[in-house]
Amino acid sequence: MVRRRWKKNPTKKMVSKGSKGVSLNTEKINEFIRMRAYYIWEDMGKPQGKDVEIWDKAEKEILSQLKKR
């Protein structure tokens, strides 16, 4: 599988740097999770039937980044 550099993990940067000083509400956090889930799904080859697994993985990644802030 070939990974595109420009799509590696833009949400990590957004959560860790771009959100400082901005209040994060549930809607914004869900947006970060949705974006990360899309990139994970794409990197996995766009599998069908793995949506819950991919969402859970994205959610864990985003929430762990928020805890580090």
N, CA, C and O atoms as a Tripos MOL2 file, in Angstrom:
@<TRIPOS>MOLECULE
protein
  276   275    69     0     0
PROTEIN
NO_CHARGES

@<TRIPOS>ATOM
      1 N           0.8390   -1.1650    0.0000 N.3       1 MET1
      2 CA          0.0000    0.0000    0.0000 C.3       1 MET1
      3 C           0.8940    1.2420    0.0000 C.2       1 MET1
      4 O           1.8490    1.3420    0.7700 O.2       1 MET1
      5 N           0.5670    2.1590   -0.8620 N.am      2 VAL2
      6 CA          1.3350    3.3850   -0.9920 C.3       2 VAL2
      7 C           0.6470    4.4790   -0.1840 C.2       2 VAL2
      8 O          -0.5500    4.7270   -0.3320 O.2       2 VAL2
      9 N           1.4090    5.1040    0.6460 N.am      3 ARG3
     10 CA          0.8650    6.2050    1.4490 C.3       3 ARG3
     11 C           1.2300    7.5230    0.8280 C.2       3 ARG3
     12 O           2.3760    7.7610    0.4480 O.2       3 ARG3
     13 N           0.2540    8.3620    0.7340 N.am      4 ARG4
     14 CA          0.5140    9.6970    0.2250 C.3       4 ARG4
     15 C           0.9770   10.5740    1.3660 C.2       4 ARG4
     16 O           0.3270   10.6330    2.4100 O.2       4 ARG4
     17 N           2.0760   11.2450    1.1810 N.am      5 ARG5
     18 CA          2.6370   12.0680    2.2280 C.3       5 ARG5
     19 C           1.6990   13.1660    2.6940 C.2       5 ARG5
     20 O           1.5830   13.4120    3.8940 O.2       5 ARG5
     21 N           1.0510   13.8090    1.7940 N.am      6 TRP6
     22 CA          0.2180   14.9590    2.1350 C.3       6 TRP6
     23 C          -1.0550   14.5810    2.8640 C.2       6 TRP6
     24 O          -1.7540   15.4560    3.3770 O.2       6 TRP6
     25 N          -1.3750   13.2800    2.9220 N.am      7 LYS7
     26 CA         -2.5770   12.8510    3.6380 C.3       7 LYS7
     27 C          -2.2390   11.9960    4.8450 C.2       7 LYS7
     28 O          -3.1100   11.2920    5.3570 O.2       7 LYS7
     29 N          -1.0030   12.0370    5.3110 N.am      8 LYS8
     30 CA         -0.5970   11.1270    6.3750 C.3       8 LYS8
     31 C          -1.4950   11.2160    7.6050 C.2       8 LYS8
     32 O          -2.1140   10.2230    7.9850 O.2       8 LYS8
     33 N          -1.5730   12.3540    8.2130 N.am      9 ASN9
     34 CA         -2.4690   12.5280    9.3580 C.3       9 ASN9
     35 C          -2.6670   14.0130    9.6390 C.2       9 ASN9
     36 O          -2.1330   14.5330   10.6190 O.2       9 ASN9
     37 N          -3.4190   14.6920    8.8020 N.am     10 PRO10
     38 CA         -3.6050   16.1220    9.0130 C.3      10 PRO10
     39 C          -4.3710   16.4520   10.2790 C.2      10 PRO10
     40 O          -4.2230   17.5500   10.8150 O.2      10 PRO10
     41 N          -5.1790   15.5380   10.7660 N.am     11 THR11
     42 CA         -5.9700   15.8290   11.9590 C.3      11 THR11
     43 C          -5.0880   15.9350   13.1900 C.2      11 THR11
     44 O          -5.4140   16.6830   14.1120 O.2      11 THR11
     45 N          -3.9900   15.2110   13.2300 N.am     12 LYS12
     46 CA         -3.0860   15.2850   14.3730 C.3      12 LYS12
     47 C          -2.5670   16.7060   14.5290 C.2      12 LYS12
     48 O          -2.5190   17.2380   15.6390 O.2      12 LYS12
     49 N          -2.1790   17.3180   13.4180 N.am     13 LYS13
     50 CA         -1.6790   18.6840   13.4430 C.3      13 LYS13
     51 C          -2.7850   19.6460   13.8590 C.2      13 LYS13
     52 O          -2.5450   20.5600   14.6470 O.2      13 LYS13
     53 N          -3.9720   19.4530   13.3470 N.am     14 MET14
     54 CA         -5.0860   20.3390   13.6550 C.3      14 MET14
     55 C          -5.4410   20.2810   15.1290 C.2      14 MET14
     56 O          -5.6950   21.3120   15.7510 O.2      14 MET14
     57 N          -5.4600   19.0850   15.6860 N.am     15 VAL15
     58 CA         -5.8360   18.9190   17.0890 C.3      15 VAL15
     59 C          -4.7500   19.4660   17.9980 C.2      15 VAL15
     60 O          -5.0510   20.1510   18.9760 O.2      15 VAL15
     61 N          -3.4700   19.1710   17.6880 N.am     16 SER16
     62 CA         -2.4020   19.5550   18.5930 C.3      16 SER16
     63 C          -2.0080   21.0210   18.4850 C.2      16 SER16
     64 O          -1.6360   21.6230   19.4930 O.2      16 SER16
     65 N          -2.0770   21.6200   17.2860 N.am     17 LYS17
     66 CA         -1.6130   22.9940   17.1310 C.3      17 LYS17
     67 C          -2.7250   23.9750   16.8060 C.2      17 LYS17
     68 O          -2.8240   25.0310   17.4310 O.2      17 LYS17
     69 N          -3.5520   23.6410   15.8470 N.am     18 GLY18
     70 CA         -4.5440   24.5830   15.3480 C.3      18 GLY18
     71 C          -5.6600   24.9000   16.3080 C.2      18 GLY18
     72 O          -6.3540   25.9000   16.1240 O.2      18 GLY18
     73 N          -5.8560   24.1060   17.3060 N.am     19 SER19
     74 CA         -7.0030   24.3040   18.1890 C.3      19 SER19
     75 C          -6.6590   25.0090   19.4860 C.2      19 SER19
     76 O          -7.5430   25.2260   20.3140 O.2      19 SER19
     77 N          -5.4080   25.3700   19.6860 N.am     20 LYS20
     78 CA         -5.0490   26.0580   20.9220 C.3      20 LYS20
     79 C          -5.7710   27.3940   20.9750 C.2      20 LYS20
     80 O          -5.7790   28.1520   20.0050 O.2      20 LYS20
     81 N          -6.3670   27.6650   22.1010 N.am     21 GLY21
     82 CA         -7.0830   28.9140   22.2580 C.3      21 GLY21
     83 C          -8.5050   28.8750   21.7140 C.2      21 GLY21
     84 O          -9.2670   29.8230   21.9020 O.2      21 GLY21
     85 N          -8.8620   27.8020   21.0530 N.am     22 VAL22
     86 CA        -10.2040   27.6570   20.4960 C.3      22 VAL22
     87 C         -10.9150   26.5980   21.3150 C.2      22 VAL22
     88 O         -10.3630   25.5250   21.5600 O.2      22 VAL22
     89 N         -12.1300   26.8880   21.7370 N.am     23 SER23
     90 CA        -12.8350   25.8880   22.5170 C.3      23 SER23
     91 C         -13.2790   24.7520   21.6020 C.2      23 SER23
     92 O         -13.8250   24.9800   20.5220 O.2      23 SER23
     93 N         -13.0380   23.5450   22.0470 N.am     24 LEU24
     94 CA        -13.4290   22.3690   21.2750 C.3      24 LEU24
     95 C         -14.7530   21.8540   21.8050 C.2      24 LEU24
     96 O         -14.8570   21.4400   22.9600 O.2      24 LEU24
     97 N         -15.7490   21.8840   20.9600 N.am     25 ASN25
     98 CA        -17.0250   21.3240   21.3510 C.3      25 ASN25
     99 C         -17.1630   19.9370   20.7230 C.2      25 ASN25
    100 O         -16.3030   19.5150   19.9500 O.2      25 ASN25
    101 N         -18.2110   19.2500   21.0450 N.am     26 THR26
    102 CA        -18.4340   17.8980   20.5430 C.3      26 THR26
    103 C         -18.4730   17.8640   19.0310 C.2      26 THR26
    104 O         -17.9650   16.9250   18.4170 O.2      26 THR26
    105 N         -19.0640   18.8670   18.4280 N.am     27 GLU27
    106 CA        -19.1720   18.9170   16.9700 C.3      27 GLU27
    107 C         -17.7880   18.9840   16.3190 C.2      27 GLU27
    108 O         -17.5340   18.3020   15.3270 O.2      27 GLU27
    109 N         -16.9060   19.7950   16.8730 N.am     28 LYS28
    110 CA        -15.5540   19.9470   16.3220 C.3      28 LYS28
    111 C         -14.7570   18.6550   16.5190 C.2      28 LYS28
    112 O         -14.0430   18.2260   15.6120 O.2      28 LYS28
    113 N         -14.8720   18.0430   17.6780 N.am     29 ILE29
    114 CA        -14.1630   16.7860   17.9380 C.3      29 ILE29
    115 C         -14.6530   15.7030   16.9810 C.2      29 ILE29
    116 O         -13.8510   14.9420   16.4410 O.2      29 ILE29
    117 N         -15.9670   15.6310   16.7680 N.am     30 ASN30
    118 CA        -16.5080   14.6510   15.8180 C.3      30 ASN30
    119 C         -16.0100   14.9080   14.4000 C.2      30 ASN30
    120 O         -15.8050   13.9680   13.6320 O.2      30 ASN30
    121 N         -15.8160   16.1690   14.0540 N.am     31 GLU31
    122 CA        -15.2670   16.5000   12.7370 C.3      31 GLU31
    123 C         -13.8380   15.9570   12.5980 C.2      31 GLU31
    124 O         -13.4850   15.3850   11.5670 O.2      31 GLU31
    125 N         -13.0230   16.1390   13.6420 N.am     32 PHE32
    126 CA        -11.6600   15.5930   13.6260 C.3      32 PHE32
    127 C         -11.6880   14.0740   13.4990 C.2      32 PHE32
    128 O         -10.9240   13.4980   12.7250 O.2      32 PHE32
    129 N         -12.5720   13.4240   14.2600 N.am     33 ILE33
    130 CA        -12.6740   11.9610   14.2180 C.3      33 ILE33
    131 C         -13.1200   11.5040   12.8370 C.2      33 ILE33
    132 O         -12.5740   10.5440   12.2930 O.2      33 ILE33
    133 N         -14.1010   12.1780   12.2730 N.am     34 ARG34
    134 CA        -14.6070   11.8300   10.9440 C.3      34 ARG34
    135 C         -13.5050   11.9390    9.8860 C.2      34 ARG34
    136 O         -13.3680   11.0690    9.0260 O.2      34 ARG34
    137 N         -12.7250   13.0150    9.9630 N.am     35 MET35
    138 CA        -11.6270   13.1870    9.0040 C.3      35 MET35
    139 C         -10.5750   12.0990    9.1730 C.2      35 MET35
    140 O         -10.1000   11.5330    8.1880 O.2      35 MET35
    141 N         -10.2110   11.8060   10.4110 N.am     36 ARG36
    142 CA         -9.1900   10.7740   10.6630 C.3      36 ARG36
    143 C          -9.7040    9.4080   10.2190 C.2      36 ARG36
    144 O          -8.9460    8.6230    9.6490 O.2      36 ARG36
    145 N         -10.9690    9.1150   10.4700 N.am     37 ALA37
    146 CA        -11.5480    7.8370   10.0540 C.3      37 ALA37
    147 C         -11.4950    7.6930    8.5340 C.2      37 ALA37
    148 O         -11.2310    6.6080    8.0160 O.2      37 ALA37
    149 N         -11.7460    8.7840    7.8290 N.am     38 TYR38
    150 CA        -11.6770    8.7360    6.3650 C.3      38 TYR38
    151 C         -10.2700    8.3670    5.9000 C.2      38 TYR38
    152 O         -10.1040    7.5300    5.0140 O.2      38 TYR38
    153 N          -9.2630    8.9930    6.4990 N.am     39 TYR39
    154 CA         -7.8870    8.7010    6.0800 C.3      39 TYR39
    155 C          -7.4740    7.2780    6.4420 C.2      39 TYR39
    156 O          -6.7570    6.6300    5.6790 O.2      39 TYR39
    157 N          -7.9110    6.7940    7.5790 N.am     40 ILE40
    158 CA         -7.6260    5.4000    7.9510 C.3      40 ILE40
    159 C          -8.2900    4.4590    6.9490 C.2      40 ILE40
    160 O          -7.6610    3.5200    6.4630 O.2      40 ILE40
    161 N          -9.5530    4.7120    6.6450 N.am     41 TRP41
    162 CA        -10.3120    3.8930    5.6880 C.3      41 TRP41
    163 C          -9.6180    3.8810    4.3290 C.2      41 TRP41
    164 O          -9.4950    2.8320    3.6970 O.2      41 TRP41
    165 N          -9.1670    5.0480    3.8880 N.am     42 GLU42
    166 CA         -8.4850    5.1560    2.6080 C.3      42 GLU42
    167 C          -7.1670    4.3830    2.6280 C.2      42 GLU42
    168 O          -6.8490    3.6680    1.6780 O.2      42 GLU42
    169 N          -6.3980    4.5290    3.7160 N.am     43 ASP43
    170 CA         -5.1230    3.8170    3.8440 C.3      43 ASP43
    171 C          -5.2990    2.2990    3.8930 C.2      43 ASP43
    172 O          -4.4150    1.5530    3.4720 O.2      43 ASP43
    173 N          -6.4430    1.8470    4.4080 N.am     44 MET44
    174 CA         -6.7150    0.4060    4.4890 C.3      44 MET44
    175 C          -7.2150   -0.1610    3.1610 C.2      44 MET44
    176 O          -7.4800   -1.3580    3.0560 O.2      44 MET44
    177 N          -7.3450    0.6950    2.1490 N.am     45 GLY45
    178 CA         -7.8120    0.2130    0.8520 C.3      45 GLY45
    179 C          -9.3110    0.3030    0.6830 C.2      45 GLY45
    180 O          -9.8790   -0.3980   -0.1550 O.2      45 GLY45
    181 N          -9.9610    1.1470    1.4550 N.am     46 LYS46
    182 CA        -11.4040    1.3890    1.3850 C.3      46 LYS46
    183 C         -12.2370    0.1170    1.5760 C.2      46 LYS46
    184 O         -13.0870   -0.2090    0.7480 O.2      46 LYS46
    185 N         -11.9780   -0.5990    2.6850 N.am     47 PRO47
    186 CA        -12.7210   -1.8390    2.9250 C.3      47 PRO47
    187 C         -14.1840   -1.5900    3.2820 C.2      47 PRO47
    188 O         -14.5280   -0.5600    3.8610 O.2      47 PRO47
    189 N         -15.0200   -2.5280    2.9360 N.am     48 GLN48
    190 CA        -16.4380   -2.4620    3.2850 C.3      48 GLN48
    191 C         -16.6680   -3.2300    4.5840 C.2      48 GLN48
    192 O         -16.0110   -4.2400    4.8320 O.2      48 GLN48
    193 N         -17.5880   -2.7610    5.4050 N.am     49 GLY49
    194 CA        -17.9630   -3.4740    6.6190 C.3      49 GLY49
    195 C         -17.0300   -3.2830    7.7970 C.2      49 GLY49
    196 O         -17.1630   -3.9930    8.7940 O.2      49 GLY49
    197 N         -16.0920   -2.3520    7.7230 N.am     50 LYS50
    198 CA        -15.1510   -2.1170    8.8260 C.3      50 LYS50
    199 C         -15.3500   -0.7350    9.4310 C.2      50 LYS50
    200 O         -14.4620   -0.2100   10.1020 O.2      50 LYS50
    201 N         -16.5140   -0.1520    9.1910 N.am     51 ASP51
    202 CA        -16.7370    1.2180    9.6150 C.3      51 ASP51
    203 C         -16.6540    1.4190   11.1270 C.2      51 ASP51
    204 O         -16.0930    2.4160   11.5810 O.2      51 ASP51
    205 N         -17.1900    0.5100   11.8990 N.am     52 VAL52
    206 CA        -17.1550    0.6510   13.3670 C.3      52 VAL52
    207 C         -15.7190    0.5180   13.8630 C.2      52 VAL52
    208 O         -15.2790    1.2950   14.7090 O.2      52 VAL52
    209 N         -15.0020   -0.4480   13.3490 N.am     53 GLU53
    210 CA        -13.6010   -0.6620   13.7310 C.3      53 GLU53
    211 C         -12.7490    0.5740   13.3950 C.2      53 GLU53
    212 O         -11.9250    1.0060   14.2020 O.2      53 GLU53
    213 N         -12.9570    1.1260   12.2160 N.am     54 ILE54
    214 CA        -12.1920    2.2940   11.7780 C.3      54 ILE54
    215 C         -12.5670    3.5120   12.6070 C.2      54 ILE54
    216 O         -11.6910    4.2790   13.0060 O.2      54 ILE54
    217 N         -13.8530    3.7020   12.8710 N.am     55 TRP55
    218 CA        -14.2950    4.8370   13.6910 C.3      55 TRP55
    219 C         -13.6840    4.7590   15.0880 C.2      55 TRP55
    220 O         -13.2030    5.7610   15.6170 O.2      55 TRP55
    221 N         -13.7070    3.5510   15.6880 N.am     56 ASP56
    222 CA        -13.1370    3.3730   17.0260 C.3      56 ASP56
    223 C         -11.6530    3.7210   17.0500 C.2      56 ASP56
    224 O         -11.1760    4.3720   17.9790 O.2      56 ASP56
    225 N         -10.9330    3.2870   16.0320 N.am     57 LYS57
    226 CA         -9.4990    3.5770   15.9490 C.3      57 LYS57
    227 C          -9.2700    5.0830   15.8240 C.2      57 LYS57
    228 O          -8.4170    5.6410   16.5140 O.2      57 LYS57
    229 N         -10.0200    5.7340   14.9550 N.am     58 ALA58
    230 CA         -9.8890    7.1790   14.7720 C.3      58 ALA58
    231 C         -10.2270    7.9250   16.0630 C.2      58 ALA58
    232 O          -9.5340    8.8680   16.4440 O.2      58 ALA58
    233 N         -11.2860    7.4980   16.7220 N.am     59 GLU59
    234 CA        -11.7050    8.1330   17.9690 C.3      59 GLU59
    235 C         -10.6210    8.0240   19.0350 C.2      59 GLU59
    236 O         -10.3340    9.0020   19.7260 O.2      59 GLU59
    237 N         -10.0210    6.8590   19.1750 N.am     60 LYS60
    238 CA         -8.9510    6.6700   20.1550 C.3      60 LYS60
    239 C          -7.7650    7.5650   19.8490 C.2      60 LYS60
    240 O          -7.1930    8.1700   20.7560 O.2      60 LYS60
    241 N          -7.3870    7.6550   18.5730 N.am     61 GLU61
    242 CA         -6.2570    8.5020   18.1870 C.3      61 GLU61
    243 C          -6.5230    9.9690   18.5020 C.2      61 GLU61
    244 O          -5.6810   10.6450   19.0940 O.2      61 GLU61
    245 N          -7.6850   10.4570   18.1080 N.am     62 ILE62
    246 CA         -8.0140   11.8730   18.3220 C.3      62 ILE62
    247 C          -8.1330   12.1900   19.8110 C.2      62 ILE62
    248 O          -7.5990   13.1980   20.2730 O.2      62 ILE62
    249 N          -8.8200   11.3490   20.5530 N.am     63 LEU63
    250 CA         -8.9770   11.6160   21.9860 C.3      63 LEU63
    251 C          -7.6520   11.5480   22.7350 C.2      63 LEU63
    252 O          -7.4440   12.2890   23.6960 O.2      63 LEU63
    253 N          -6.7550   10.6640   22.3010 N.am     64 SER64
    254 CA         -5.4370   10.6180   22.9570 C.3      64 SER64
    255 C          -4.6400   11.8800   22.6380 C.2      64 SER64
    256 O          -3.8710   12.3440   23.4800 O.2      64 SER64
    257 N          -4.8050   12.4440   21.4440 N.am     65 GLN65
    258 CA         -4.1430   13.7010   21.1090 C.3      65 GLN65
    259 C          -4.7080   14.8530   21.9540 C.2      65 GLN65
    260 O          -3.9650   15.7370   22.3810 O.2      65 GLN65
    261 N          -5.9870   14.8370   22.1850 N.am     66 LEU66
    262 CA         -6.5970   15.8950   22.9890 C.3      66 LEU66
    263 C          -6.1440   15.8240   24.4480 C.2      66 LEU66
    264 O          -5.9930   16.8560   25.1020 O.2      66 LEU66
    265 N          -5.9290   14.6250   24.9520 N.am     67 LYS67
    266 CA         -5.4710   14.4660   26.3280 C.3      67 LYS67
    267 C          -4.0530   15.0020   26.5090 C.2      67 LYS67
    268 O          -3.6870   15.4480   27.5970 O.2      67 LYS67
    269 N          -3.2590   14.9590   25.4430 N.am     68 LYS68
    270 CA         -1.8710   15.4380   25.5050 C.3      68 LYS68
    271 C          -1.7730   16.9570   25.5250 C.2      68 LYS68
    272 O          -0.7300   17.5060   25.8800 O.2      68 LYS68
    273 N          -2.8430   17.6340   25.1500 N.am     69 ARG69
    274 CA         -2.8230   19.1040   25.0680 C.3      69 ARG69
    275 C          -2.6600   19.7250   26.3870 C.2      69 ARG69
    276 O          -2.6230   20.9510   26.4910 O.2      69 ARG69
@<TRIPOS>BOND
     1     1     2 1
     2     2     3 1
     3     3     4 2
     4     3     5 am
     5     5     6 1
     6     6     7 1
     7     7     8 2
     8     7     9 am
     9     9    10 1
    10    10    11 1
    11    11    12 2
    12    11    13 am
    13    13    14 1
    14    14    15 1
    15    15    16 2
    16    15    17 am
    17    17    18 1
    18    18    19 1
    19    19    20 2
    20    19    21 am
    21    21    22 1
    22    22    23 1
    23    23    24 2
    24    23    25 am
    25    25    26 1
    26    26    27 1
    27    27    28 2
    28    27    29 am
    29    29    30 1
    30    30    31 1
    31    31    32 2
    32    31    33 am
    33    33    34 1
    34    34    35 1
    35    35    36 2
    36    35    37 am
    37    37    38 1
    38    38    39 1
    39    39    40 2
    40    39    41 am
    41    41    42 1
    42    42    43 1
    43    43    44 2
    44    43    45 am
    45    45    46 1
    46    46    47 1
    47    47    48 2
    48    47    49 am
    49    49    50 1
    50    50    51 1
    51    51    52 2
    52    51    53 am
    53    53    54 1
    54    54    55 1
    55    55    56 2
    56    55    57 am
    57    57    58 1
    58    58    59 1
    59    59    60 2
    60    59    61 am
    61    61    62 1
    62    62    63 1
    63    63    64 2
    64    63    65 am
    65    65    66 1
    66    66    67 1
    67    67    68 2
    68    67    69 am
    69    69    70 1
    70    70    71 1
    71    71    72 2
    72    71    73 am
    73    73    74 1
    74    74    75 1
    75    75    76 2
    76    75    77 am
    77    77    78 1
    78    78    79 1
    79    79    80 2
    80    79    81 am
    81    81    82 1
    82    82    83 1
    83    83    84 2
    84    83    85 am
    85    85    86 1
    86    86    87 1
    87    87    88 2
    88    87    89 am
    89    89    90 1
    90    90    91 1
    91    91    92 2
    92    91    93 am
    93    93    94 1
    94    94    95 1
    95    95    96 2
    96    95    97 am
    97    97    98 1
    98    98    99 1
    99    99   100 2
   100    99   101 am
   101   101   102 1
   102   102   103 1
   103   103   104 2
   104   103   105 am
   105   105   106 1
   106   106   107 1
   107   107   108 2
   108   107   109 am
   109   109   110 1
   110   110   111 1
   111   111   112 2
   112   111   113 am
   113   113   114 1
   114   114   115 1
   115   115   116 2
   116   115   117 am
   117   117   118 1
   118   118   119 1
   119   119   120 2
   120   119   121 am
   121   121   122 1
   122   122   123 1
   123   123   124 2
   124   123   125 am
   125   125   126 1
   126   126   127 1
   127   127   128 2
   128   127   129 am
   129   129   130 1
   130   130   131 1
   131   131   132 2
   132   131   133 am
   133   133   134 1
   134   134   135 1
   135   135   136 2
   136   135   137 am
   137   137   138 1
   138   138   139 1
   139   139   140 2
   140   139   141 am
   141   141   142 1
   142   142   143 1
   143   143   144 2
   144   143   145 am
   145   145   146 1
   146   146   147 1
   147   147   148 2
   148   147   149 am
   149   149   150 1
   150   150   151 1
   151   151   152 2
   152   151   153 am
   153   153   154 1
   154   154   155 1
   155   155   156 2
   156   155   157 am
   157   157   158 1
   158   158   159 1
   159   159   160 2
   160   159   161 am
   161   161   162 1
   162   162   163 1
   163   163   164 2
   164   163   165 am
   165   165   166 1
   166   166   167 1
   167   167   168 2
   168   167   169 am
   169   169   170 1
   170   170   171 1
   171   171   172 2
   172   171   173 am
   173   173   174 1
   174   174   175 1
   175   175   176 2
   176   175   177 am
   177   177   178 1
   178   178   179 1
   179   179   180 2
   180   179   181 am
   181   181   182 1
   182   182   183 1
   183   183   184 2
   184   183   185 am
   185   185   186 1
   186   186   187 1
   187   187   188 2
   188   187   189 am
   189   189   190 1
   190   190   191 1
   191   191   192 2
   192   191   193 am
   193   193   194 1
   194   194   195 1
   195   195   196 2
   196   195   197 am
   197   197   198 1
   198   198   199 1
   199   199   200 2
   200   199   201 am
   201   201   202 1
   202   202   203 1
   203   203   204 2
   204   203   205 am
   205   205   206 1
   206   206   207 1
   207   207   208 2
   208   207   209 am
   209   209   210 1
   210   210   211 1
   211   211   212 2
   212   211   213 am
   213   213   214 1
   214   214   215 1
   215   215   216 2
   216   215   217 am
   217   217   218 1
   218   218   219 1
   219   219   220 2
   220   219   221 am
   221   221   222 1
   222   222   223 1
   223   223   224 2
   224   223   225 am
   225   225   226 1
   226   226   227 1
   227   227   228 2
   228   227   229 am
   229   229   230 1
   230   230   231 1
   231   231   232 2
   232   231   233 am
   233   233   234 1
   234   234   235 1
   235   235   236 2
   236   235   237 am
   237   237   238 1
   238   238   239 1
   239   239   240 2
   240   239   241 am
   241   241   242 1
   242   242   243 1
   243   243   244 2
   244   243   245 am
   245   245   246 1
   246   246   247 1
   247   247   248 2
   248   247   249 am
   249   249   250 1
   250   250   251 1
   251   251   252 2
   252   251   253 am
   253   253   254 1
   254   254   255 1
   255   255   256 2
   256   255   257 am
   257   257   258 1
   258   258   259 1
   259   259   260 2
   260   259   261 am
   261   261   262 1
   262   262   263 1
   263   263   264 2
   264   263   265 am
   265   265   266 1
   266   266   267 1
   267   267   268 2
   268   267   269 am
   269   269   270 1
   270   270   271 1
   271   271   272 2
   272   271   273 am
   273   273   274 1
   274   274   275 1
   275   275   276 2
@<TRIPOS>SUBSTRUCTURE
     1 MET1         2 RESIDUE 1 A MET
     2 VAL2         6 RESIDUE 1 A VAL
     3 ARG3        10 RESIDUE 1 A ARG
     4 ARG4        14 RESIDUE 1 A ARG
     5 ARG5        18 RESIDUE 1 A ARG
     6 TRP6        22 RESIDUE 1 A TRP
     7 LYS7        26 RESIDUE 1 A LYS
     8 LYS8        30 RESIDUE 1 A LYS
     9 ASN9        34 RESIDUE 1 A ASN
    10 PRO10       38 RESIDUE 1 A PRO
    11 THR11       42 RESIDUE 1 A THR
    12 LYS12       46 RESIDUE 1 A LYS
    13 LYS13       50 RESIDUE 1 A LYS
    14 MET14       54 RESIDUE 1 A MET
    15 VAL15       58 RESIDUE 1 A VAL
    16 SER16       62 RESIDUE 1 A SER
    17 LYS17       66 RESIDUE 1 A LYS
    18 GLY18       70 RESIDUE 1 A GLY
    19 SER19       74 RESIDUE 1 A SER
    20 LYS20       78 RESIDUE 1 A LYS
    21 GLY21       82 RESIDUE 1 A GLY
    22 VAL22       86 RESIDUE 1 A VAL
    23 SER23       90 RESIDUE 1 A SER
    24 LEU24       94 RESIDUE 1 A LEU
    25 ASN25       98 RESIDUE 1 A ASN
    26 THR26      102 RESIDUE 1 A THR
    27 GLU27      106 RESIDUE 1 A GLU
    28 LYS28      110 RESIDUE 1 A LYS
    29 ILE29      114 RESIDUE 1 A ILE
    30 ASN30      118 RESIDUE 1 A ASN
    31 GLU31      122 RESIDUE 1 A GLU
    32 PHE32      126 RESIDUE 1 A PHE
    33 ILE33      130 RESIDUE 1 A ILE
    34 ARG34      134 RESIDUE 1 A ARG
    35 MET35      138 RESIDUE 1 A MET
    36 ARG36      142 RESIDUE 1 A ARG
    37 ALA37      146 RESIDUE 1 A ALA
    38 TYR38      150 RESIDUE 1 A TYR
    39 TYR39      154 RESIDUE 1 A TYR
    40 ILE40      158 RESIDUE 1 A ILE
    41 TRP41      162 RESIDUE 1 A TRP
    42 GLU42      166 RESIDUE 1 A GLU
    43 ASP43      170 RESIDUE 1 A ASP
    44 MET44      174 RESIDUE 1 A MET
    45 GLY45      178 RESIDUE 1 A GLY
    46 LYS46      182 RESIDUE 1 A LYS
    47 PRO47      186 RESIDUE 1 A PRO
    48 GLN48      190 RESIDUE 1 A GLN
    49 GLY49      194 RESIDUE 1 A GLY
    50 LYS50      198 RESIDUE 1 A LYS
    51 ASP51      202 RESIDUE 1 A ASP
    52 VAL52      206 RESIDUE 1 A VAL
    53 GLU53      210 RESIDUE 1 A GLU
    54 ILE54      214 RESIDUE 1 A ILE
    55 TRP55      218 RESIDUE 1 A TRP
    56 ASP56      222 RESIDUE 1 A ASP
    57 LYS57      226 RESIDUE 1 A LYS
    58 ALA58      230 RESIDUE 1 A ALA
    59 GLU59      234 RESIDUE 1 A GLU
    60 LYS60      238 RESIDUE 1 A LYS
    61 GLU61      242 RESIDUE 1 A GLU
    62 ILE62      246 RESIDUE 1 A ILE
    63 LEU63      250 RESIDUE 1 A LEU
    64 SER64      254 RESIDUE 1 A SER
    65 GLN65      258 RESIDUE 1 A GLN
    66 LEU66      262 RESIDUE 1 A LEU
    67 LYS67      266 RESIDUE 1 A LYS
    68 LYS68      270 RESIDUE 1 A LYS
    69 ARG69      274 RESIDUE 1 A ARG
